[in-house]
Amino acid sequence: MAVISGSRLQIIQEALGDLAPEQRRVLHLAFFGGCSHIEIAEKTGIPLGTIKSRIRAGMMRMRELLEPQIGTL
């Protein structure tokens, strides 16, 4: 995994903090925990389709939140 500089990490953490808790949880498991969609579904007991929907919605929201920051990333 690539190392993220301090300022970038702070911007990403702030954006993650603005997500709905259920989106934040699955994104954290997927990107920081290295879990597949199936593994997340197994760990959380949430249906696979719901996991996929939450990841997609979370990524779309992250894009909205980070778009203004693109120049600083």
N, C-alpha and C positions, 0 to 999 in steps of 0.2 A: 504494500500500500504506500502511496506517495505521502510524503511529509507535508503538512500544511503549515504555512508560516503563521505566526501569532496573530497578526491583524486579519488574515483570511479566516483563521479558525474562529475568531471572535465574531466576525460578520456571519459566518455560517451558524454558529451557536445561537446568535440572536434570532436569526431566521427560523431555526428549529424551534426556538422558544415560542414563536408566534403560531406554530401549527397546533391543530387540535391534538390532544393527548394521544388519541388512538393512531393518528397519522405519525406522530413523532416516535411512538413506540416501534411501529413496524419499520419505519425508515432507519431507526437506530439499529435494530436487529439485522436489517438487510445490509446496510453500508458500513456500520462500525462493528457489527457482530459477525459479519461474513455469512449470514444464514441465507439459504435459498427460500423461495416463496413457500415451498412445501415444508421446510424445516420450521419456518415461522408459524405456519398453520398448526403443525404438530406441537410446538412449544406453547402456543397460546390457546389452543383449542378453538380457534376462529376458523371458519370455512375458508378454503383456499381462494375462492372467488372474492370474498370480502378482503382478504389480505391483498390481492392484486389491485382491487379498487382503491384501497387505502393508500397503497404505495403510489399508485398513479395520481391520485388526488393530492397526496403530500408532495410529490415531485412537481406537479403543476403549481401548487401554492409556493413552493420554494423558488421556482422560476420567477413567479410574480414578485416575491419579496427580494430576490437577489438581482433582478434585472436593473434596478437603479444603481446597484453597486458594481456592475460589470467592470467599469473603468478602474476600480480599486482592487479588483480581484486579479 
